[in-house]
Amino acid sequence: MLIQQGNPIKTMPNKIHLTVAAVVCRNEQYLMVREQSDNITVLNQPAGHVEPGESPLAAVKRETLEETGWHVEPSALLSFGVFTSPGNQVTYYRFTFACEALREQTDADIDPDILDVLWLSKEEFLAADPPRSPMVLKAIEDYQSGIRYPLEFIQDYR
């Protein structure tokens, strides 16, 4: 922590946590993962960090495959959210995409952090394990309300 004129100033984080999440819906059920977070079992959309040099669109495809074994194609941007975890105090910046399920790869190596891959209705989701963050339920609500932003919203100048 820095001190300026007797007042503590919080230093800026040295790492940005840019993440992506996929809302995949078919037959009114959502593709979800059960995972551990802060020693509790939680539900989340397939989600994860954008790797250096990777686009958010490529990241959401990769993370969904790694966590669920499903190949997906993003169709729209649902939101860009910011959340600070009360557990670890990390601020996450999250692109949430509506994605179409293309096909399941049954021989995919699922990330070891994933306890289960589930297709749940909103009602089943609400009755199950808690969400990893408030962004999880909000993503389903945004999807159901019809919020969609064109993928062209995200510009890649490489």
C-alpha positions as CSV (number, residue, x, y, z in Angstrom):
1,M,0.0,0.0,0.0
2,L,1.3,3.5,-0.8
3,I,1.1,6.5,1.5
4,Q,0.4,9.9,-0.1
5,Q,0.1,12.9,2.2
6,G,-0.7,10.6,5.2
7,N,-3.5,8.8,3.3
8,P,-3.2,5.1,2.3
9,I,-3.7,4.5,-1.4
10,K,-4.5,1.0,-2.6
11,T,-2.1,-0.1,-5.3
12,M,-3.5,-1.2,-8.7
13,P,-3.6,-5.0,-9.3
14,N,-0.7,-6.2,-11.5
15,K,-3.0,-8.7,-13.2
16,I,-6.3,-8.3,-15.0
17,H,-8.7,-11.3,-14.7
18,L,-10.4,-11.2,-18.1
19,T,-12.9,-14.1,-18.3
20,V,-15.6,-15.5,-20.6
21,A,-18.7,-17.5,-20.0
22,A,-21.0,-19.4,-22.3
23,V,-24.8,-19.5,-21.9
24,V,-25.8,-22.6,-23.9
25,C,-29.5,-23.3,-24.0
26,R,-31.3,-26.2,-25.7
27,N,-34.8,-27.5,-25.0
28,E,-35.1,-24.8,-22.2
29,Q,-32.1,-26.3,-20.4
30,Y,-28.8,-24.7,-19.7
31,L,-25.3,-26.2,-20.0
32,M,-23.8,-25.9,-16.5
33,V,-20.8,-27.1,-14.6
34,R,-20.6,-28.1,-10.9
35,E,-17.2,-27.1,-9.4
36,Q,-15.5,-26.2,-6.1
37,S,-15.0,-22.6,-5.2
38,D,-13.8,-21.5,-1.7
39,N,-14.4,-25.0,-0.5
40,I,-18.1,-25.2,-1.5
41,T,-19.7,-26.8,-4.4
42,V,-21.2,-24.2,-6.8
43,L,-22.8,-24.0,-10.3
44,N,-21.5,-22.0,-13.1
45,Q,-21.7,-21.6,-16.8
46,P,-18.7,-23.0,-18.7
47,A,-16.3,-20.2,-18.1
48,G,-12.6,-19.3,-17.6
49,H,-9.8,-16.9,-18.3
50,V,-8.8,-15.5,-21.6
51,E,-5.3,-16.6,-22.3
52,P,-2.6,-14.0,-23.4
53,G,-3.0,-13.4,-27.2
54,E,-6.4,-15.1,-27.3
55,S,-9.6,-13.4,-28.4
56,P,-12.7,-13.6,-26.1
57,L,-14.5,-15.5,-28.9
58,A,-11.8,-18.1,-29.1
59,A,-11.6,-18.3,-25.3
60,V,-15.3,-19.1,-24.9
61,K,-15.1,-21.9,-27.4
62,R,-12.0,-23.4,-25.8
63,E,-13.3,-23.0,-22.2
64,T,-16.6,-24.6,-23.0
65,L,-14.9,-27.6,-24.7
66,E,-12.4,-28.0,-21.9
67,E,-15.0,-27.8,-19.1
68,T,-17.9,-29.7,-20.8
69,G,-16.8,-31.6,-23.9
70,W,-19.2,-29.5,-26.0
71,H,-18.2,-27.6,-29.2
72,V,-20.1,-24.3,-29.3
73,E,-20.4,-21.4,-31.6
74,P,-21.0,-17.9,-30.0
75,S,-24.0,-16.2,-31.6
76,A,-24.3,-13.0,-29.5
77,L,-22.8,-11.1,-26.6
78,L,-25.1,-11.0,-23.6
79,S,-23.1,-8.8,-21.3
80,F,-19.8,-7.5,-20.0
81,G,-19.8,-7.7,-16.2
82,V,-17.4,-6.8,-13.4
83,F,-17.5,-8.7,-10.1
84,T,-15.2,-8.6,-7.1
85,S,-15.2,-12.0,-5.3
86,P,-15.8,-11.6,-1.5
87,G,-13.7,-14.7,-1.0
88,N,-10.4,-13.8,-2.7
89,Q,-11.0,-10.1,-3.3
90,V,-10.1,-10.6,-7.0
91,T,-12.0,-8.5,-9.5
92,Y,-13.2,-10.4,-12.6
93,Y,-14.1,-8.8,-15.9
94,R,-16.5,-11.2,-17.7
95,F,-17.7,-11.4,-21.3
96,T,-20.8,-13.5,-21.3
97,F,-21.9,-15.0,-24.7
98,A,-25.0,-16.7,-26.0
99,C,-23.7,-19.9,-27.7
100,E,-25.2,-22.6,-29.8
101,A,-24.4,-26.2,-29.0
102,L,-22.8,-27.8,-32.1
103,R,-21.8,-31.3,-30.9
104,E,-20.5,-33.2,-27.9
105,Q,-17.0,-34.6,-28.0
106,T,-17.5,-37.7,-25.8
107,D,-13.7,-38.4,-25.6
108,A,-12.8,-34.8,-24.5
109,D,-10.6,-34.4,-21.4
110,I,-12.6,-32.4,-19.0
111,D,-10.8,-30.1,-16.6
112,P,-10.1,-31.8,-13.3
113,D,-11.7,-28.9,-11.4
114,I,-15.1,-29.8,-13.0
115,L,-17.1,-32.1,-10.7
116,D,-20.1,-32.6,-13.1
117,V,-21.5,-31.4,-16.4
118,L,-25.3,-30.8,-16.3
119,W,-28.2,-29.6,-18.5
120,L,-30.6,-27.8,-16.1
121,S,-33.7,-25.8,-16.5
122,K,-33.7,-22.4,-14.7
123,E,-35.9,-24.0,-12.0
124,E,-33.6,-26.9,-11.5
125,F,-30.6,-24.5,-11.4
126,L,-32.4,-22.4,-8.7
127,A,-33.0,-25.5,-6.6
128,A,-29.5,-26.9,-6.9
129,D,-26.1,-25.8,-5.6
130,P,-25.5,-22.1,-5.2
131,P,-24.2,-20.1,-8.2
132,R,-20.5,-19.3,-8.2
133,S,-21.3,-15.6,-8.4
134,P,-24.3,-13.3,-9.0
135,M,-23.3,-13.2,-12.7
136,V,-24.4,-16.8,-13.2
137,L,-28.1,-16.2,-12.6
138,K,-28.0,-12.8,-14.3
139,A,-26.6,-14.4,-17.4
140,I,-29.6,-16.8,-17.6
141,E,-32.0,-13.9,-16.9
142,D,-30.4,-11.8,-19.7
143,Y,-30.6,-14.7,-22.1
144,Q,-34.3,-15.3,-21.3
145,S,-35.1,-11.6,-21.6
146,G,-33.8,-11.6,-25.2
147,I,-30.8,-9.3,-24.6
148,R,-28.4,-9.8,-27.5
149,Y,-25.6,-7.6,-28.7
150,P,-23.9,-8.4,-32.1
151,L,-20.5,-10.1,-31.9
152,E,-19.2,-7.3,-34.0
153,F,-19.3,-5.3,-30.8
154,I,-15.9,-6.9,-30.0
155,Q,-13.3,-5.6,-32.4
156,D,-10.1,-7.6,-33.0
157,Y,-7.5,-5.4,-34.7
158,R,-4.8,-8.1,-35.0
